Amino acid sequence: TLTKRTYSPKGVVKMLTIYRMDEHGNPTGCKIYDGNKNELYKFSYGYRKTDGKLAEERMFDSRVKRIDPKTGNEMPVRRFLYYYDALGNRSAPIAITLIPGVDPEDFFGAPSALDKNPFGE
């Protein structure tokens, strides 16, 4: 696991993010908590089978479970899709918001994916 804490100027924990990592150091899931340890969001990450690069990040609202009436599965509130150029450089995320009438950046903020493994070199 990898834990990230965000502090206020007075040193109080404002946000806690806990990543679950696979054997290659890639996040497989994460949960985000507020400063009172209330779970706000959870994420799942999908990787391409061909080369193991991040392909998709799904964000779920932990406070309101949204169920797809067609499948009965929990629906993400936001998805981030990633593409790679011929040199293997990852694109900026393409964000798909699944809550009608919501300004995504104001409501959710930025994607949570790690650009690189912080435990690497």
N, C-alpha and C positions, 0 to 999 in steps of 0.2 A: 504494500500500500504506500501511497504518497499523500501526505497531508499538507495542505496550504492554508495558512491563517492570514486574514486581513485584519489589521488593527486600526483603531481610531487614533487620532493624535495623542490621546491620553493613555494609550496602551491597552485599551479594552478590545477584546476580540469582537469584530463586527460580523465576520463571515468565516465559515470553516468549510473547506472543500476537501473531500476524501476520495482519492482515486484508487481503484483496484487495477493492478497491473498484471499483464501476462508474463510468461517466462522470457519474453524478448524486451520487456520494459515498456510495452505499449499499454495505454489505458484501455480497459475493457468496459469499465463503468465508473460512475462517480456520483456522489451525493453532495448537495450543497445545503448548508445549514446557516441560519442566522446566528447572531451573537448569543441568543438564548437556547441554542441547540435544537431549534425547531427545523425540521426538514422542509426545505423549500422546493428543491428540484432534484431530479435524478436523471442521469444520462446513460446512454448505451452507445458504444462505438463499433462501427463495422469496418472491416479491412478487406481489401481486394485479395482474392485467393491467388492471383498470379504473382504478386510481388509483396504482399503484406502491407501495402501503403493504406493510410486512412482514406476511406471512401465516404463514410457517412457518420454523422453524429446526431443522435435523437435525444430531444429534451422533453421530459415529462414533468408535469406539475404535481408535486407530491401532496399538495393540499386539496386538489380537486381532481379526482380520477375521471378521465374522459374515456368512455367506452364506445368503440365503433359498433353501431347497431347491426351492421351487416356481418361482422365477424365475431363480435363479443370480446375482442382483444382491446387492451388499453391503447389509446391513441396518443402519440406525442403531440405536444403543443407547438413544437418547432423542430425543423430538420435542417441540418447543414450538410450540403453536398460538396465534395472536393474532387477536383480534376487535376491531372498532371500533364505538363507539356512534355515534349520529346526528350528534354534533359532531366526529367524527373522532378521538376519544381512544382510544388503544390500551389494551386490557385487560391485566391481569396475564397472564403466560403460563400456558397450560394445558399441563402437562407429562404426557407419556406415556412411561413407562419400559418398555423392551422386554427387560429382563433379569429373569427370574423370581427372586423372593426377595431383591431388592436394595432397600435403603432409599435412594431416589434422592438426597435432599439430602445424606446422609452420603457417598455414593459420588461424585456428580458435582459438587455445589455448585450455584451459581446459573447461570441462562442467560447466554450471552456476548453477546447482541445489544446493539448500541449504541442508546441512547435517542435520540440525535441525533448528527449529524455533528460531531465535535469541531473540524473545520476551518471550520465555518460561523461566522457572526458571533460 
